[in-house]
Amino acid sequence: MNERLNALQVALNNEMKEHEFYIKNAQRTKNPVGKAMFEQIGSEELEHYERLKELHANWEKDKKWPETVPLKVKDTVIKSVLKDAAQKAPKTIKGDTDDLKALRVAIEFEGKGTEYYANLREKVSDPKEKAFFNLLANIEHEHYVSLKETEEFLTDPVSWFRKKENTGLDGA
């Protein structure tokens, strides 16, 4: 049990660090796509922090996975945020060096987060606990994929739009 409480404490710290990172970069960037992505993921990481904090407090008090606390995490809407922000942005807008650097740090965060929650999921046997960590792992993975797409958008927006619009060169 102590091992899992410690793992939750690590997760709490990581979620708050990530939230602060995303909000700081949302305020810093001038790129509307980067701003939308950072704001949305920052908001989702704060929600993860709140759910993990609630879980940690209940688990510490009861010494077991909570039976009565409905620990549900909202699904991510990150895919639609990228699509909506990109549709409103000029098709030639590129990210600056700081945007790309921040995105690459974020991609690393989310990759590690996916792995961390997947490892926690594999170590537990309680189905509710397993489902909770699986949900977090999946959301972190969706963040990772969306950040990789944002990186592609900010480095080569024309190609990104071409791929998303599925237009062919033969006029079809």
N, C-alpha and C positions, 0 to 999 in steps of 0.2 A: 504494500500500500504506500509506504513512504517513497518508493521509487516513482510511483505514478503521481503522487502529490508533487514531488520534485519536478517531474516532467511537465506537469501543469504549470508550475511556477516559471519554468523556462519558457513555455508557450506564452504565458501572460506577458513576460518581459519582451519576448520577440514581437508579439502582436502590437504592443504599445510603441516599441521602437519603430516598427514598420509604419504604424499610423502617423507618427510624428514625421518620419521621413517623407511620406507621401504628401502630407499637408504642406510641409516646408517647400517641396518641389512644385506643388500646385500653385503656391503663392509666387514662386520664383519665375516659373516659365511664362513666356509670352505666347507660346504656341497653344492654340485652342484645343487641339487634340490631346496634347500632353497634359494640359490643365484638366480636361474632363476625365482622362484616365486616372491621373493622380488623385483627384478629388474623390472619384467613385471608389477606388481601391482603398484609399485612406478611410473613407466612411465604413466600408465593409470590414476593414481590420479593426476599427474601433468597436464595431458590433461583436466581432469574434472575441475581443478582449473582455467585453461586458459579460458575454455568456460564459467564458472560461473563468472569470472572476466569481461569478455566481456559483458555478460548479465547484470551484476550489473551496469556497467558503462552506458550502453545504457538505462537501466531502470531508473537509477537516472536522466539522462539527459532528457528523454522523459516522465517520470512519468507514464509509462505503459509498459506492455510486448512488446518488440520490434517487429515491423511488418516486418522490412526489413532485419534484421540480421539472417542469417540461422544458428541457434544454434543447431548444430548436434554434437553428441558425438560418437566417433568411438565405435563400438562393442568391447567387450573384447575378447581376444584370450587366456585367461588364461587356459582353459581346455587343449588346445594343448600344451601350455608351460609345464604344469605338465607332460603330457604324454611323450613329447619329452625328457625332462630332466630326467625323471624316467627311460626311456628306455636306456639312455646312462650311468646311474649310476650303480654301483655294486649293486646286489640284496640284499646284506646284510648291506649296509650302513645305519647307524642310525644317527639321529640328536643328538646334544649334548644338555645339559640342557639349554644353552642360546638360541639355535635355537627353542626349544620347548616353552620356556617362551615367546620369541618374537612372535611365531606363535599364541599363546593363546591371547596375547595382540591384535594382528592383527585380529584375529577372532572376538574379542569383538568390535573393531573398525568397522569392516564390518557389523556386526549385527546391531549396532547402526546406521550406515549409511543407511542401508536398511530401517530401521524403520523411520529414519528422512525424507528421500526422499519420502517414501510412505505416511507419514503424510502430507507433503507439497502437494503431488499429490491430496490427498483427500480434501484439503482445497481450491483448486482453481477450477474455472469453465471454464476458457479459454482452449479449446481443445489442442492448441499448448503447453501451459504451463503444462497441465496435462500430455501430451505425453513426454515432456522433463523430468519431475520429475519421471515419470514411467520408462523411460530408465535408469536414474541414479539409481533408486531403484533396477531395475533388474540387472544392472552391479555389484552393491555392493553385491547383493545376490549371484551372480556367484563367486565373489571374496571370499565370506564367505564359500561357498560350496567347492571351490578349496582349500582354506586354511585348511578346516577340512580334506580334502583328503590328503593334504600334511602332516598334523599332523599324520594321520594314517600311511602314508608312512614312516615318520621319526621315529615312535615308533615301527612299525612292518612291515618292508619292504617285508619280505617273504610272509606274509599273504596278503599284498596289491597286490603284483604281482600275487599271486594265484587267488585272486578275479578278478583282471583285465583280466587275461588270461582265466578265466572261465574254468579251467581244473577240471575235476572230479577225484575222487580217484579210480573210477572203470576202469580207462584207456580209457574211451570213449572220 
